[in-house]
Amino acid sequence: MSAALDPAAAGPLTKPDRLPARPWFASGPTVKPPGWELADLAGAFLGRNFRHPDGRAKLRTVITRSAELLGLPPGYQLAIVPGSDTGAIELALWNLLGHLGVEVCCWENFGFTWLVDIVQQLRLPAVTVHRADRYGALPDLSRVNFDHDVVFPWNGTTSGVCVPGSDWIPDDRAGLTICDATSAIFAMAMDYTKLDVITWSWQKALGGEAAHGMIALSPRAVERLGTFQPDRPLPKVFRIARDGRLVAEIFDGFTINSPSMLAVEDVLRSLDWCAQVGGAAELIARSRRNLDAVARWVRDSPYVDFLAEDPRTVSSTSICLRVRHAAFEQLSREQQAAFIARLCARLEECGAGYDLAPHREAPPGLRIWGGPTVETADLELLLPWIDWAFAANLHELGYE
Ligand SMILES: Cc1ncc(COP(=O)(O)O)c(C=O)c1O
């Protein structure tokens, strides 16, 4: 047997003896902040009219605290909108696109989804696509024309590839930059002045609930809402401008439609946690430490590697891994998917780690959420379990 096929090289067949205290590594909804308890939501504004001043105050607090903790630039307007991150980004696409040409950067499932929106649903004529031909790669961002509006995810959650900072975005652009930041914000350093529209949901770095989205608009994006009225019907849940003006009350906690005040209470708790641990900078550092822990393991591992090809683009949140082991590589894609499913089932059966399977559109491998609500100690305890499960899988395939 060649060294590459030697199962011993994949790790020991003895189960590790310690389990992660919180074995939850899903990429969304993600694990709650450390110490979270359902009882923390006892003060939720439930069974009441959310437009009452007390309810409105909670909604407004989500907006003001988020802006403050993130350090959004002056003049940026922030709102809570329906439909989680999908609702927030689609609201932006439907309201803003069509004035200029559009450039779409896509390299995994979510960028591709916004591309479908733009080309097949909005049917915009002048669309330039910057597309990577495989999961793990990033398109050539130096080719993006910023005289046009540019749509991109900061972090491709399904391939674990993020943009390498914001130097590729000029300050003096004519178009708007529309950034789906849902799996990056509160976890990665971002220069917000380079972003005219930023969207996210509470269910990623903050460990909050799905359901609502947040959208931040730069002064230039607000100006666009005043000067451009798209020639298309806009459903009520997308209507944030009226008579050429931003509906200011939406950006002050007067939501378009009824929000979940339980989800609001929950995100307020997440924002409190963020402030207590040291603010957004510390959340970014926590996520970085998680990536560092995985990177040390990857470096020493004979069988895993990051799916992201360029080290500058490795995500610290949705950490996607590929298997580089001859026994795995010689399997068909279906067999590889079954191998991964078996590996994940082993981890779940032991209570060692949940939801580590990759997104259904991604190549067979593993995806570990390393956002700030994950404790590094738990990640460190998970990794030997993956070694064990991988070795057990190989053993079952007859490599011994
Ligand atoms: C980059 C990205 N965009 C959009 C979404 C969709 O988010 P939501 O389900 O909150 O609408 C996700 C979810 O994982 C995502 O990772």
The ligand as a MOL file (V3000), in Angstrom:
LIG
                    3D

  0  0  0     0  0            999 V3000
M  V30 BEGIN CTAB
M  V30 COUNTS 16 16 0 0 0
M  V30 BEGIN ATOM
M  V30 1 C -23.5230 34.5780 1.8260 0
M  V30 2 C -24.9510 34.2530 2.1600 0
M  V30 3 N -25.9210 34.9670 1.6070 0
M  V30 4 C -27.2120 34.7290 1.8850 0
M  V30 5 C -27.5850 33.7210 2.7390 0
M  V30 6 C -29.0300 33.4730 3.0230 0
M  V30 7 O -29.2630 33.9230 4.3070 0
M  V30 8 P -30.6890 33.8950 4.9830 0
M  V30 9 O -31.0930 32.4620 5.0560 0
M  V30 10 O -30.4380 34.5280 6.3040 0
M  V30 11 O -31.6070 34.6770 4.1210 0
M  V30 12 C -26.6070 32.9590 3.3550 0
M  V30 13 C -26.9680 31.8510 4.2640 0
M  V30 14 O -26.1790 31.0270 4.6190 0
M  V30 15 C -25.2620 33.2310 3.0620 0
M  V30 16 O -24.3010 32.5200 3.6310 0
M  V30 END ATOM
M  V30 BEGIN BOND
M  V30 1 1 1 2
M  V30 2 1 2 3
M  V30 3 2 2 15
M  V30 4 2 3 4
M  V30 5 1 4 5
M  V30 6 1 5 6
M  V30 7 2 5 12
M  V30 8 1 6 7
M  V30 9 1 7 8
M  V30 10 2 8 9
M  V30 11 1 8 10
M  V30 12 1 8 11
M  V30 13 1 12 13
M  V30 14 1 12 15
M  V30 15 2 13 14
M  V30 16 1 15 16
M  V30 END BOND
M  V30 END CTAB
M  END
